[in-house]
Amino acid sequence: MVKFFLLILFISAIVIRGYFLIDDKDKYFLKSKVGESISIEGKISSFPEKKDFSQIFILKNKEGNFVRVATDRYKEYKYGDEIVATGKILLPRNFEGKGGRVFDYVNYLGKDKIYYEFKKAEVKILKKGDLNKKSVSVALFLFREKFLNNIKKVLGEPHASLALGLVVGEKSSLGKDLIDDFRKSGLIHIVVLSGYNITIIALSIRRFLLFLPRNV
């Protein structure tokens, strides 16, 4: 019994060590290139997010490593596009936000295994993403695109942007000036709601009303 326990402990130690070695490999795969201008080929693995002056998405290279890319706001990129991103590769840094609080940006990206970023990248599309491919990710992307476009068609701007902030937490389309107005008036919380926030509220209400019959 003791030998079996020691064997399990030994195997667990090997697995844990292997995990951290893989993690280190991901973390340092571009260490020698930091500060240099390089090109990385891969696929867009996130939904591009448009800011005031840039567009941001995650690039996944052929080896499965991730890089955060900031590029031209006005070009159209989609989930699944095969691209080449060229620019100066940098390490993320923590920064101080309003109120003097330091945001742990390094670990915020690190939780998703993103250890490098392009601040201003030139992006060339090699092949458009195959949106006919049957996969959960593509299905979710198409549903999201259709949902957002329908809201924009029905409501128009700026009402559509406000609705997107309320429903899906998409505040980037509101613009810096309007977001600043929400902050000054103390209403910024209404446009940063996410599905997770709504789930917490829904579960709280459900537990509070548990005394009611299930069909109610």
C-alpha positions in Angstrom: 0.0 0.0 0.0 2.8 2.4 0.9 4.6 1.5 -2.4 1.5 2.2 -4.3 1.0 5.6 -2.6 4.7 6.5 -3.3 4.2 5.5 -7.0 1.1 7.8 -7.3 3.1 10.6 -5.6 6.0 10.1 -8.0 3.7 10.1 -11.1 1.9 13.2 -9.9 5.2 15.0 -9.4 6.3 14.2 -13.0 2.9 15.4 -14.4 3.1 18.7 -12.4 6.7 19.3 -13.5 5.7 18.6 -17.1 2.9 21.1 -16.9 5.2 23.8 -15.7 7.8 23.0 -18.3 5.2 23.4 -21.0 4.0 26.6 -19.4 7.5 27.9 -19.4 7.9 27.0 -23.0 4.8 29.1 -23.9 6.0 31.9 -21.7 9.5 32.2 -23.2 9.0 31.2 -26.9 9.7 34.8 -28.0 12.0 35.9 -25.2 15.0 36.5 -27.4 12.9 38.6 -29.9 11.5 41.1 -27.4 12.0 44.7 -28.8 12.7 43.5 -32.3 10.5 43.8 -35.4 9.2 40.3 -36.4 6.5 38.6 -38.3 4.2 35.9 -36.9 1.8 33.8 -39.0 -1.3 32.2 -37.5 -5.1 32.5 -37.1 -7.2 35.0 -35.3 -8.6 33.1 -32.3 -10.8 35.8 -30.7 -13.5 38.2 -31.7 -11.8 41.4 -32.9 -12.6 44.3 -30.5 -12.7 47.8 -31.9 -11.4 50.7 -29.7 -11.3 54.4 -30.4 -8.1 54.2 -32.5 -7.2 50.5 -32.8 -8.6 47.0 -33.2 -7.5 44.2 -30.9 -7.6 40.4 -31.2 -5.6 37.4 -30.2 -3.3 35.6 -32.8 -2.6 31.9 -32.3 0.5 30.7 -34.2 1.1 27.3 -35.7 2.7 26.0 -32.5 -0.3 27.0 -30.4 1.2 30.1 -28.8 -0.8 33.3 -28.3 0.0 36.9 -29.0 -2.2 40.0 -28.4 -2.4 42.1 -31.5 -3.4 45.8 -31.8 -3.7 47.1 -35.3 -5.6 49.4 -37.7 -9.2 50.0 -36.4 -10.7 50.5 -39.9 -9.8 47.2 -41.6 -12.1 44.2 -41.3 -10.7 41.1 -39.6 -12.8 38.1 -38.6 -12.4 35.1 -36.3 -10.6 32.4 -38.1 -8.8 34.6 -40.6 -5.2 33.3 -41.4 -2.9 36.3 -41.2 0.7 37.5 -40.9 1.2 40.2 -38.2 4.4 42.3 -38.4 5.7 44.7 -35.8 7.7 45.2 -32.6 7.1 42.4 -30.2 6.8 43.5 -26.6 6.2 42.1 -23.1 2.9 43.3 -21.4 3.4 45.7 -18.4 1.2 46.5 -15.5 -0.1 50.0 -15.5 -1.7 52.5 -13.1 -5.3 53.4 -13.7 -7.5 56.2 -12.6 -7.5 56.6 -8.8 -3.9 55.3 -8.5 -4.7 51.6 -8.5 -2.2 49.4 -10.4 -3.8 46.9 -12.8 -2.1 43.6 -12.9 -2.1 43.5 -16.7 0.6 40.9 -16.9 -1.3 38.2 -15.0 -4.6 39.3 -16.6 -3.2 38.2 -20.0 -1.1 35.4 -18.4 -4.2 33.5 -17.3 -5.0 32.9 -21.0 -1.4 32.1 -21.8 -0.8 35.4 -23.5 2.8 36.6 -22.7 3.6 38.9 -25.7 1.9 41.6 -27.7 2.1 43.9 -30.7 1.1 47.5 -29.9 1.0 48.6 -33.6 1.1 45.8 -36.0 0.8 45.6 -39.8 -1.6 42.8 -40.6 -1.9 41.0 -43.9 -4.7 38.5 -44.5 -3.5 35.3 -46.1 -6.8 33.5 -46.1 -10.3 34.4 -44.9 -11.7 32.3 -42.1 -14.0 29.4 -43.2 -17.3 30.4 -41.7 -19.0 27.3 -43.3 -16.9 25.0 -41.1 -19.0 23.2 -38.6 -17.6 23.9 -35.1 -18.9 25.4 -31.9 -16.6 28.4 -32.1 -17.8 29.3 -35.7 -21.4 28.8 -34.7 -21.1 31.1 -31.7 -19.2 33.7 -33.8 -22.0 33.7 -36.5 -24.7 33.9 -33.8 -22.9 36.8 -32.1 -22.4 38.7 -35.4 -26.1 38.3 -36.4 -27.3 39.3 -33.0 -25.1 42.5 -33.0 -26.1 43.4 -36.5 -29.8 43.0 -35.8 -29.6 45.3 -32.8 -27.8 47.9 -34.9 -30.4 47.7 -37.7 -33.3 48.0 -35.3 -32.1 50.7 -32.9 -29.5 52.7 -34.8 -26.8 54.8 -33.1 -26.1 55.7 -30.4 -28.9 53.6 -29.0 -27.5 50.4 -30.5 -24.1 51.0 -28.8 -25.8 51.6 -25.4 -27.9 48.4 -25.9 -24.8 46.3 -26.7 -23.1 47.6 -23.6 -26.1 46.7 -21.5 -26.7 43.2 -23.0 -23.2 41.9 -23.9 -20.8 44.4 -22.2 -19.6 45.7 -25.6 -18.7 49.3 -24.6 -15.9 49.9 -27.1 -18.4 51.1 -29.8 -19.7 53.9 -27.5 -16.6 56.1 -28.0 -14.3 57.6 -25.5 -16.3 60.8 -24.9 -19.6 59.1 -24.2 -17.9 56.5 -21.9 -16.2 59.4 -20.0 -19.7 61.0 -19.6 -21.0 57.8 -18.1 -18.1 57.7 -15.7 -18.6 61.3 -14.6 -22.3 60.7 -14.0 -21.6 57.4 -12.1 -23.5 55.3 -14.6 -20.6 53.4 -16.2 -21.6 50.2 -14.5 -24.7 49.9 -16.7 -22.6 49.5 -19.9 -20.1 46.9 -18.5 -22.6 44.2 -17.6 -21.6 40.8 -18.9 -23.4 37.4 -19.0 -21.5 36.5 -15.8 -22.9 39.5 -13.9 -26.4 38.7 -15.1 -26.0 35.0 -14.2 -25.0 36.0 -10.6 -28.1 38.3 -10.3 -30.4 35.6 -11.8 -29.1 32.9 -9.4 -29.6 35.3 -6.5 -33.2 36.0 -7.4 -33.8 32.3 -8.0 -32.5 31.4 -4.6 -34.5 34.2 -3.0 -37.7 32.8 -4.6 -37.1 29.1 -3.9 -40.2 29.0 -1.7 -42.4 29.4 -4.8 -43.5 26.4 -6.9 -41.0 25.4 -9.6 -43.2 26.2 -12.5 -43.5 29.9 -11.3 
